Amino acid sequence: MSIVAAILVLSFLIIVHEIGHFAAAKLLGVRVLEFSLFMGPRLLSIKRGETRYSLKLIPVGGSCLMEGEDSASEDDRALGNKPKWVRAAIFAAGPFMNLAIAFIMILILNMYLGYATNEVSYVADHSPAASAAPVPIAVGDTLVSYGGKRVNVPTEVFIYMHDTKGATVDVTFRRGGELMKTVIEPDFTPGRRYILGFNAAQASGPDWNLVERVTEGDPADELGIEPGDRILRIDGKTPADLDGLRAALAESEGGELEITWIKPDGTPASGRVAPKLINDQDSYSIGIGYGAADSPGIFGSMRYAYYNAVSYSKMVLYSLKWMVTGAIGLNQVSGPVGIVAEIGAGVDEVSRGPNRVQVMISYLLNLSALIGINLGLFNLIPFPPLDGSKLLLLGVEAIRRKDIPPERQVAITMFGFAVLILIMVLTLFNDIIKLVNR
């Protein structure tokens, strides 16, 4: 079931992309020869007017085939015979649809579940925020900028911390209508560390030990820890926060520990297990929790949907930057197989806790929005055969005031397609290695 959900999510986003091209082509008078759901040989096909609508065998993706898209055509309604602005609009419509549907998904989440704000709701004792100088961060403050970069939602703080590798930075915040500035040095959590395999409800705050998700097959799952439980003690020690828990796990060096937790009804439980060693990305924290709008209005929901869409876009763009600079290794890059596996694993995890239907829908909408923004922005990269390359070639033609010969465009597209196939093979190999090593 989880794999089916994952494939449907990915296929839905690709089909939305192709619907953008299809709708723009129809609206602007370009002949559409075929619009297909999925790939491979046809299962069902029907022709309405000039367009064939097909359902194909392999339930992944879709396509929109236009007259004159890959070859010269004498048809006045062929894509290549239309003005440059028409072609540009059609090429841009696919990525635009991905970005638009992502915004709508985030808006739905905001309206029904609320959203996190940049107002500080909790400051951990002895944390970087509490120790900031000359002015400590306090509950009720509203973050304005981190390292000189605007902050509208908490996600942006995590992006900027990772981008600066936890460097000491200036933080601007608003307190009682007054803008104030302080200096913070984030805490560092190494990527190579021991874990129990659960997600806490809060990174910092009173619910740091409240289990929100449990990863199947990890030590916490083996013990029978479930969402809603609270971790109390590690080998008789009572951690004060997540840093204390990580320190206790690190001290074990992989040896068995006595874990004590409490169920939502107050029933205590305990068991022995060895923590799991992982090699993940380094992470950073300043020790604060954020406020939330639980019953937002339509205007607040729309404003924060925009903020979150922008933050997701930043996440995608910064990730590309980190890949180019080597801050993220190629072994951390996922292709379609890896994405399907991650979505499937996430669905399995969230479907096991309380309110699992609501949590699963929330998880899928949130992840779909992120992947949709990723897909939209990725397709705008000026590399053949992506839409961004086609837009770039149109720009070159406009500057030269001369069309690029079709055979040259085909050669450029084929070269880019060969490179993308190579990248896909490498990511597929990487995905398989990661799946085998799980």
Disulfide bonds with the S-S distance in Angstrom:
none
